[in-house]
Amino acid sequence: MTRLNDENLKKVERALTEAHRLRQEPSLGADWTFRVMRDIRREAAGHGQSMMFPGLDRLVWRTAAVAAVLALVFTGSVLFYTSRDVVDLTALLSNEVDVVVPLSE
């Protein structure tokens, strides 16, 4: 990177100041401002995220909670039943029934 002396630095500063003064304001209508403010209000209220499918986020979290409970129940039942009986856990989870020791004995 080259170092600028004071004269070049002042030229750059003047050019940037002039460019800043000459910039044009964007021509935006009142309807654009209204739409932007409406979107901001929706986002602040929490309604702007899933407008296509309202309630989808709640459904996803409820489904995840139910799946977690079912996984816990399944895990608990497998641990409970395998500790009571002399059954190989892999045989219990697979379809190899003839490998399992009969429970009636």
PASEBA-1860 file (N, C-alpha, C; in nm, 3 decimals):
! residues 105
1> MTRLNDEN> 0.085/-0.116/0.000/0.000/0.000/0.000/0.090/0.123/0.000 ~ 0.058/0.219/-0.085/0.140/0.339/-0.093/0.092/0.441/0.008 ~ 0.187/0.516/0.058/0.153/0.621/0.154/0.122/0.749/0.077 ~ 0.020/0.818/0.125/-0.018/0.944/0.062/0.042/1.059/0.141 ~ 0.093/1.156/0.068/0.140/1.275/0.138/0.020/1.365/0.166 ~ 0.043/1.474/0.235/-0.067/1.561/0.278/-0.146/1.618/0.160 ~ -0.077/1.651/0.052/-0.145/1.710/-0.063/-0.238/1.608/-0.129 ~ -0.191/1.487/-0.149/-0.274/1.383/-0.209/-0.390/1.344/-0.118
9> LKKVERAL> -0.363/1.344/0.012/-0.468/1.313/0.109/-0.578/1.417/0.105 ~ -0.542/1.543/0.093/-0.642/1.651/0.084/-0.721/1.641/-0.046 ~ -0.657/1.600/-0.156/-0.728/1.582/-0.283/-0.832/1.472/-0.271 ~ -0.793/1.363/-0.210/-0.886/1.252/-0.191/-1.002/1.295/-0.101 ~ -0.970/1.369/0.004/-1.074/1.416/0.096/-1.170/1.510/0.026 ~ -1.119/1.601/-0.056/-1.208/1.692/-0.132/-1.294/1.617/-0.231 ~ -1.237/1.518/-0.298/-1.314/1.441/-0.396/-1.426/1.364/-0.327 ~ -1.397/1.305/-0.212/-1.500/1.232/-0.140/-1.608/1.326/-0.086
17> TEAHRLRQ> -1.569/1.444/-0.038/-1.666/1.541/0.013/-1.757/1.588/-0.100 ~ -1.699/1.616/-0.216/-1.779/1.661/-0.331/-1.874/1.551/-0.378 ~ -1.827/1.429/-0.381/-1.914/1.318/-0.422/-2.029/1.300/-0.323 ~ -2.000/1.322/-0.196/-2.106/1.310/-0.095/-2.210/1.420/-0.112 ~ -2.167/1.538/-0.144/-2.261/1.651/-0.163/-2.347/1.632/-0.287 ~ -2.292/1.575/-0.392/-2.363/1.565/-0.519/-2.452/1.441/-0.530 ~ -2.450/1.357/-0.430/-2.531/1.234/-0.442/-2.679/1.269/-0.443 ~ -2.752/1.191/-0.517/-2.895/1.215/-0.531/-2.971/1.127/-0.433
25> EPSLGADW> -3.077/1.180/-0.384/-3.164/1.103/-0.296/-3.246/1.007/-0.381 ~ -3.269/0.887/-0.337/-3.351/0.794/-0.416/-3.496/0.843/-0.418 ~ -3.560/0.824/-0.529/-3.699/0.867/-0.541/-3.790/0.751/-0.498 ~ -3.830/0.754/-0.373/-3.916/0.650/-0.319/-4.051/0.713/-0.287 ~ -4.155/0.643/-0.324/-4.289/0.694/-0.301/-4.338/0.666/-0.160 ~ -4.454/0.721/-0.130/-4.514/0.702/0.002/-4.556/0.557/0.022 ~ -4.597/0.489/-0.085/-4.637/0.349/-0.072/-4.519/0.259/-0.034 ~ -4.401/0.291/-0.085/-4.282/0.215/-0.048/-4.253/0.232/0.100
33> TFRVMRDI> -4.259/0.354/0.150/-4.236/0.381/0.292/-4.340/0.309/0.377 ~ -4.465/0.311/0.332/-4.571/0.242/0.406/-4.544/0.092/0.415 ~ -4.503/0.032/0.302/-4.476/-0.112/0.301/-4.357/-0.148/0.390 ~ -4.254/-0.065/0.388/-4.138/-0.092/0.472/-4.176/-0.085/0.619 ~ -4.251/0.018/0.658/-4.291/0.031/0.798/-4.385/-0.083/0.840 ~ -4.471/-0.128/0.749/-4.559/-0.241/0.779/-4.478/-0.368/0.803 ~ -4.377/-0.391/0.719/-4.290/-0.509/0.737/-4.214/-0.502/0.869 ~ -4.169/-0.384/0.906/-4.098/-0.367/1.032/-4.190/-0.397/1.149
41> RREAAGHG> -4.313/-0.348/1.143/-4.409/-0.375/1.251/-4.440/-0.524/1.261 ~ -4.455/-0.591/1.147/-4.482/-0.735/1.149/-4.366/-0.812/1.209 ~ -4.245/-0.777/1.172/-4.128/-0.845/1.227/-4.119/-0.822/1.377 ~ -4.148/-0.701/1.422/-4.141/-0.672/1.564/-4.248/-0.749/1.642 ~ -4.364/-0.771/1.579/-4.472/-0.844/1.645/-4.453/-0.995/1.634 ~ -4.359/-1.041/1.551/-4.333/-1.184/1.537/-4.421/-1.252/1.434 ~ -4.488/-1.178/1.348/-4.576/-1.238/1.248/-4.510/-1.251/1.111 ~ -4.393/-1.201/1.092/-4.336/-1.194/0.958/-4.259/-1.315/0.914
49> QSMMFPGL> -4.247/-1.417/0.998/-4.157/-1.524/0.962/-4.220/-1.633/0.876 ~ -4.333/-1.684/0.914/-4.393/-1.792/0.836/-4.534/-1.752/0.794 ~ -4.543/-1.658/0.705/-4.673/-1.610/0.660/-4.740/-1.709/0.566 ~ -4.663/-1.793/0.497/-4.724/-1.887/0.404/-4.794/-2.000/0.478 ~ -4.736/-2.047/0.587/-4.792/-2.156/0.665/-4.803/-2.112/0.811 ~ -4.909/-2.044/0.847/-4.920/-1.998/0.986/-4.931/-2.117/1.082 ~ -4.859/-2.111/1.190/-4.862/-2.217/1.289/-4.767/-2.331/1.261 ~ -4.691/-2.322/1.152/-4.600/-2.431/1.117/-4.489/-2.447/1.221
57> DRLVWRTA> -4.439/-2.337/1.275/-4.333/-2.347/1.374/-4.381/-2.418/1.501 ~ -4.504/-2.391/1.544/-4.559/-2.461/1.661/-4.576/-2.610/1.632 ~ -4.622/-2.643/1.512/-4.641/-2.783/1.475/-4.507/-2.858/1.475 ~ -4.403/-2.796/1.426/-4.272/-2.860/1.423/-4.223/-2.888/1.565 ~ -4.236/-2.790/1.654/-4.189/-2.810/1.791/-4.273/-2.913/1.866 ~ -4.403/-2.915/1.842/-4.486/-3.016/1.908/-4.454/-3.155/1.857 ~ -4.431/-3.168/1.728/-4.394/-3.297/1.670/-4.259/-3.344/1.726 ~ -4.166/-3.252/1.740/-4.036/-3.288/1.796/-4.050/-3.334/1.941
65> AVAAVLAL> -4.136/-3.269/2.018/-4.157/-3.308/2.158/-4.219/-3.447/2.166 ~ -4.317/-3.474/2.081/-4.381/-3.606/2.082/-4.281/-3.713/2.040 ~ -4.198/-3.684/1.940/-4.097/-3.782/1.896/-3.996/-3.809/2.006 ~ -3.958/-3.706/2.081/-3.864/-3.725/2.191/-3.924/-3.811/2.302 ~ -4.050/-3.788/2.334/-4.117/-3.868/2.438/-4.128/-4.013/2.392 ~ -4.166/-4.035/2.268/-4.176/-4.172/2.216/-4.040/-4.243/2.218 ~ -3.934/-4.170/2.185/-3.800/-4.229/2.189/-3.761/-4.266/2.331 ~ -3.796/-4.181/2.428/-3.767/-4.213/2.568/-3.847/-4.335/2.616
73> VFTGSVLF> -3.974/-4.342/2.577/-4.056/-4.457/2.617/-4.001/-4.585/2.556 ~ -3.964/-4.581/2.430/-3.907/-4.699/2.364/-3.777/-4.742/2.431 ~ -3.690/-4.645/2.457/-3.563/-4.677/2.521/-3.585/-4.734/2.660 ~ -3.674/-4.674/2.736/-3.703/-4.724/2.869/-3.761/-4.864/2.867 ~ -3.851/-4.890/2.774/-3.910/-5.024/2.767/-3.808/-5.128/2.726 ~ -3.720/-5.095/2.635/-3.616/-5.190/2.595/-3.524/-5.219/2.712 ~ -3.484/-5.117/2.784/-3.396/-5.139/2.899/-3.468/-5.217/3.009 ~ -3.594/-5.188/3.032/-3.670/-5.257/3.137/-3.689/-5.404/3.103
81> YTSRDVVD> -3.733/-5.433/2.981/-3.762/-5.571/2.944/-3.636/-5.654/2.923 ~ -3.527/-5.594/2.883/-3.405/-5.672/2.866/-3.337/-5.699/2.999 ~ -3.362/-5.618/3.101/-3.302/-5.645/3.231/-3.381/-5.751/3.307 ~ -3.509/-5.769/3.278/-3.592/-5.869/3.347/-3.573/-6.008/3.289 ~ -3.561/-6.018/3.160/-3.551/-6.148/3.094/-3.409/-6.168/3.042 ~ -3.376/-6.295/3.021/-3.245/-6.326/2.965/-3.263/-6.330/2.813 ~ -3.260/-6.215/2.753/-3.282/-6.205/2.609/-3.171/-6.119/2.552 ~ -3.117/-6.164/2.444/-3.015/-6.086/2.377/-3.079/-5.962/2.315
89> LTALLSNE> -3.022/-5.846/2.340/-3.081/-5.721/2.292/-3.084/-5.716/2.140 ~ -2.983/-5.766/2.075/-2.983/-5.764/1.929/-3.090/-5.856/1.873 ~ -3.116/-5.967/1.940/-3.221/-6.058/1.894/-3.358/-5.996/1.917 ~ -3.371/-5.918/2.024/-3.498/-5.853/2.051/-3.531/-5.749/1.945 ~ -3.429/-5.676/1.902/-3.451/-5.571/1.804/-3.458/-5.623/1.661 ~ -3.406/-5.741/1.638/-3.412/-5.798/1.504/-3.531/-5.894/1.495 ~ -3.550/-5.953/1.383/-3.661/-6.046/1.362/-3.621/-6.191/1.383 ~ -3.509/-6.217/1.445/-3.463/-6.353/1.467/-3.524/-6.406/1.595
97> VDVVVPLS> -3.645/-6.454/1.588/-3.718/-6.498/1.706/-3.667/-6.632/1.756 ~ -3.617/-6.719/1.669/-3.574/-6.850/1.711/-3.444/-6.845/1.792 ~ -3.373/-6.735/1.792/-3.251/-6.721/1.870/-3.286/-6.688/2.016 ~ -3.402/-6.631/2.038/-3.443/-6.585/2.170/-3.477/-6.705/2.257 ~ -3.437/-6.698/2.382/-3.469/-6.804/2.478/-3.617/-6.797/2.508 ~ -3.688/-6.908/2.508/-3.831/-6.905/2.535/-3.859/-6.850/2.674 ~ -3.960/-6.766/2.682/-3.994/-6.701/2.808/-4.076/-6.791/2.899 ~ -4.134/-6.899/2.849/-4.220/-6.986/2.928/-4.143/-7.079/3.019
105> E> -4.017/-7.098/2.998/-3.939/-7.192/3.079/-3.906/-7.138/3.212
END
